[in-house]
Amino acid sequence: MQRRKFIKNTLTGLTLPLIPPALISCEDTIVTPKDKTVIVIGAGIAGLAAAKKLTENGFDVKVLESQEKVGGRLRTNRSLGIAFDEGASWIHGVNKNPITTLAQESGMTTFETVDENRKSYDIGGKIRTAAIYNSAEDELDSIIGSMMKKGSPSESFETVFKRLYPQKFNDRLWRFFLSSYITFDLGDLDKLSSTLYDAGEEFGGAEKIATNGYDTIPNYLAKGLNIQLNERVTMIDYSAEKIKITHNSTITEADYVIVTVPLGVLKNNVIQFLPNLPQNKQNAIQKIGMNCVNKFLLTWDKAFWDDVQYISYTPEERDKFNYFVNIKKFNPATNALMTFAYANYARQTESMSDAQIINEIMKHLRDMYGSNTPNPTNLLRTKWQSNPNTYGSYSFTAVGTEMQHFDDLAATLNNRVFFAGEHTEIDYFSTAHGAYLSGIREADKIIDL
Ligand SMILES: Cc1cc2nc3c(=O)[nH]c(=O)nc-3n(C[C@H](O)[C@H](O)[C@H](O)COP(=O)(O)OP(=O)(O)OC[C@H]3O[C@@H](n4cnc5c(N)ncnc54)[C@H](O)[C@@H]3O)c2cc1C
């Protein structure tokens, strides 16, 4: 409830004014924020949002980032002359979404995507009628709206769905829905909670896809901030009054630390905390799930596919290159498709060669568009699971997750070690806007001190 109130305040611009508040020390001398040092770990959107707000409020802020550039999971590859967003692509619901404002301020251009602008193929290149697709989709909506009542905390979405709808579970169109609607958004079907899969809030309004690169936003937020790149943090010692942060072979001291590294990084114990993190935080790190979604961009000299925004294909195997975004719709000079792999199949793709990936994708495209369909001229791909800066794509409510765990991840240690990042945002976890709001939330906590 309190968090909702915070978000409401943030969205209506009622957060604290940007006037640096004076801090009163125990000795009654005035201490300005400038005397307080803050280290922000991670230059993703959460870390940058916090660093910008604290810097604007007069704090002495330094950001330590393990990679060669800012943005984290808002990362754009322009090596082919077009913007391939390796992480987030969409603004999910533009109404009152802080990313909408940030897009306008930063110059990120967008294109409204419409789910119904699509064509669906079954195996053998058979076109599925819109009537069949739409009525199954309506049924899915109603199942999603009610299935949690029939689930239990110890059962996965897959277990409960299979029990209730065995025929649908084996139907190719339904397998596609389970994959590209549920697993893509929410996590591994066999690990996803059957009672909490629907948790969280959403913004209303259109879905918009970034067209000139989502990294436009982090690049804008990073302007003027003190950011040290290629600095991997390995230890946070908060046992004494000054916090000691070990990064590469250096130790930096600070009054406050904001940890924004992804849940996957916390799960893999990349950072050692001294003293150890409290048991409830360790438990939350273990219980909340980390999904894996990989993205693939393919280009050709000439387009051979349908002139629609989305092309879906319903193979026997779930989670495998079943959904194609037609990049040409918003980038007419480019003949490119973007496709996806989810969950365990996504993890498997990371050990496949480019030739193997192309071969598997082309099997699907040739089944739809004919055996003479040419191989692509280029492939760009992601490997989010083995990426040591993330170890996965985004958090989800796994079996064993309780909503309290998100608040446990967000909880502050000794009023000095703070935590932000999408996985700490109880209402909007797993999204770019959730990550942004979490950074503002933690900056406000420090300002309020
Ligand atoms: C494939 C994919 C698709 C997505 N699609 C969408 C979408 O369409 N819409 C949407 O709203 N959201 C989407 N998301 C989610 C969104 O991208 C994330 O929720 C958001 O970007 C997370 O921001 P963050 O600041 O919490 O974490 P990050 O962006 O991951 O930032 C954390 C930073 O910490 C750094 N770091 C890690 N370890 C260390 C260390 N030891 N020391 C120092 N620095 C470290 C990392 O390099 C990174 O820069 C998607 C994500 C992925 C992966």
The ligand as a Tripos MOL2 file, in Angstrom:
@<TRIPOS>MOLECULE
LIG
   53    58     1     0     0
SMALL
NO_CHARGES

@<TRIPOS>ATOM
      1 C1         15.7020   -9.9150  -23.2720 C.3       1 LIG1
      2 C2         15.0410   -8.8740  -22.4250 C.ar      1 LIG1
      3 C3         13.8740   -8.2700  -22.8690 C.ar      1 LIG1
      4 C4         13.2390   -7.2950  -22.0820 C.ar      1 LIG1
      5 N1         12.1460   -6.6390  -22.5720 N.ar      1 LIG1
      6 C5         11.5890   -5.6210  -21.8670 C.ar      1 LIG1
      7 C6         10.6130   -4.7870  -22.4460 C.ar      1 LIG1
      8 O1         10.2810   -4.9500  -23.6270 O.2       1 LIG1
      9 N2         10.0590   -3.7920  -21.6800 N.ar      1 LIG1
     10 C7         10.4620   -3.5790  -20.3770 C.ar      1 LIG1
     11 O2          9.9130   -2.6780  -19.7170 O.2       1 LIG1
     12 N3         11.4400   -4.3300  -19.8190 N.ar      1 LIG1
     13 C8         12.0260   -5.3330  -20.5370 C.ar      1 LIG1
     14 N4         13.0690   -6.0390  -20.0200 N.ar      1 LIG1
     15 C9         13.4460   -5.8030  -18.6170 C.3       1 LIG1
     16 C10        14.3030   -4.5470  -18.4320 C.3       1 LIG1
     17 O3         15.2940   -4.4990  -19.4250 O.3       1 LIG1
     18 C11        14.9570   -4.6070  -17.0570 C.3       1 LIG1
     19 O4         13.9600   -4.8310  -16.0740 O.3       1 LIG1
     20 C12        15.7080   -3.3280  -16.6810 C.3       1 LIG1
     21 O5         16.4850   -2.8560  -17.7480 O.3       1 LIG1
     22 C13        16.5700   -3.6420  -15.4720 C.3       1 LIG1
     23 O6         17.2590   -2.4960  -15.0610 O.3       1 LIG1
     24 P1         18.1550   -2.5680  -13.7460 P.3       1 LIG1
     25 O7         18.7840   -1.2500  -13.5910 O.co2     1 LIG1
     26 O8         17.3560   -3.1370  -12.6390 O.co2     1 LIG1
     27 O9         19.2520   -3.6890  -14.0620 O.3       1 LIG1
     28 P2         20.3860   -3.6780  -15.1690 P.3       1 LIG1
     29 O10        19.9830   -2.9190  -16.3570 O.co2     1 LIG1
     30 O11        20.7730   -5.0970  -15.3810 O.co2     1 LIG1
     31 O12        21.5710   -2.8710  -14.4600 O.3       1 LIG1
     32 C14        22.4310   -3.4700  -13.5370 C.3       1 LIG1
     33 C15        23.8420   -3.0450  -13.8780 C.3       1 LIG1
     34 O13        24.7370   -3.6390  -12.9140 O.3       1 LIG1
     35 C16        25.9380   -4.0010  -13.5860 C.3       1 LIG1
     36 N5         26.6350   -4.9880  -12.7830 N.ar      1 LIG1
     37 C17        26.3710   -6.3040  -12.6480 C.ar      1 LIG1
     38 N6         27.2250   -6.8710  -11.7910 N.ar      1 LIG1
     39 C18        28.0510   -5.8830  -11.3640 C.ar      1 LIG1
     40 C19        29.1400   -5.8530  -10.4500 C.ar      1 LIG1
     41 N7         29.5460   -6.9300   -9.7850 N.pl3     1 LIG1
     42 N8         29.7890   -4.6610  -10.2520 N.ar      1 LIG1
     43 C20        29.3820   -3.5380  -10.9120 C.ar      1 LIG1
     44 N9         28.3530   -3.5290  -11.7760 N.ar      1 LIG1
     45 C21        27.6860   -4.6840  -11.9840 C.ar      1 LIG1
     46 C22        25.4420   -4.5190  -14.9200 C.3       1 LIG1
     47 O14        26.4690   -4.5380  -15.8890 O.3       1 LIG1
     48 C23        24.3090   -3.5510  -15.2410 C.3       1 LIG1
     49 O15        24.7780   -2.4590  -16.0130 O.3       1 LIG1
     50 C24        13.7600   -6.9650  -20.8010 C.ar      1 LIG1
     51 C25        14.9550   -7.5610  -20.3720 C.ar      1 LIG1
     52 C26        15.5860   -8.4960  -21.1800 C.ar      1 LIG1
     53 C27        16.8830   -9.0920  -20.7230 C.3       1 LIG1
@<TRIPOS>BOND
     1     1     2 1
     2     2     3 ar
     3     2    52 ar
     4     3     4 ar
     5     4     5 ar
     6     4    50 ar
     7     5     6 ar
     8     6     7 ar
     9     6    13 1
    10     7     8 2
    11     7     9 ar
    12     9    10 ar
    13    10    11 2
    14    10    12 ar
    15    12    13 ar
    16    13    14 ar
    17    14    15 1
    18    14    50 ar
    19    15    16 1
    20    16    17 1
    21    16    18 1
    22    18    19 1
    23    18    20 1
    24    20    21 1
    25    20    22 1
    26    22    23 1
    27    23    24 1
    28    24    25 2
    29    24    26 1
    30    24    27 1
    31    27    28 1
    32    28    29 2
    33    28    30 1
    34    28    31 1
    35    31    32 1
    36    32    33 1
    37    33    34 1
    38    33    48 1
    39    34    35 1
    40    35    36 1
    41    35    46 1
    42    36    37 ar
    43    36    45 ar
    44    37    38 ar
    45    38    39 ar
    46    39    40 ar
    47    39    45 ar
    48    40    41 1
    49    40    42 ar
    50    42    43 ar
    51    43    44 ar
    52    44    45 ar
    53    46    47 1
    54    46    48 1
    55    48    49 1
    56    50    51 ar
    57    51    52 ar
    58    52    53 1
@<TRIPOS>SUBSTRUCTURE
     1 LIG1         1 GROUP 0 **** ****
